[in-house]
Amino acid sequence: MAIGLPVRGRRVELLLARPVHPLPIDLPWLIDSGEVHIRQDVDGRVLVGGFLGNDETVDPAAFDHDADGWWIDGVLEQVADRLWILIERSSVIESWAGLYPSTPDQHPIVDRTQAGMIIVGGFAGAGLMHAPAAGLLARELIVDGGIKSINPDPLSLERFFRPIATVERTGF
């Protein structure tokens, strides 16, 4: 049985590079207004990402897996301007593009369909961070017959049959 879900593939880009000056070892993951983000990897390298206002829906079966040159230049400029971390273009080790499964409001779905199937998805790149909570909510759906620990409306499939009140605009 096929079930249509309001989930699309959003193209995202990341790069791996070495900053001009090593970052403090205890520096947390930095996110600037959802436009760009940077976090340490290993051996002084950093992972850099961000949408830069380009929220592109693509066909998962046919999209370019390479990061765009204009995006690399733009994200490095944003990291320097907003986070004061200088990364030269020549220090980019690798770059790529992938997909985030996203809903129209950029919030996940944790619900049961009319056919009884449990849906947990559409986390837009934050699924690993939300997995423990999503697992608990899925358990409630399965064992208790419904989500009881929080208001389930913001996670429901039904919300897509109403006007969307808020849309998450971060780079995730």
C-alpha angles and dihedrals in degrees: 000000000000119000120196112223128185093242124126135182111252114198113231131179133211136179137196117216147146116251118228090244121035113251122235109272092234096049109132126225105288121215122181113206089311093290100099136007135188133187135172120261118181135303094021095307124132135207113223127190144156143143097235089206093302105120100174126181111208140179106263091214095054119029134123111262093196121092113245117250092228089053093051091051092045097048092047089051092049092049090052095045099041105028100025093232114136118213119172119220090236090060094062105117099184140348135188146161130235141163134266115201103230139177123220091263094040091240123117130254119236107168148108119256124227086259091056099253116143112230121199110167152088095088095152096224096319098088096108091051092048097038097103093052092041089052091052091050091048089051090054090051092050102038103028099031093239146027108279106161096068139014102283096200097090089055099041129112088227091069090075090064089064131060110281109249100193135014122201110236104188124119092259 
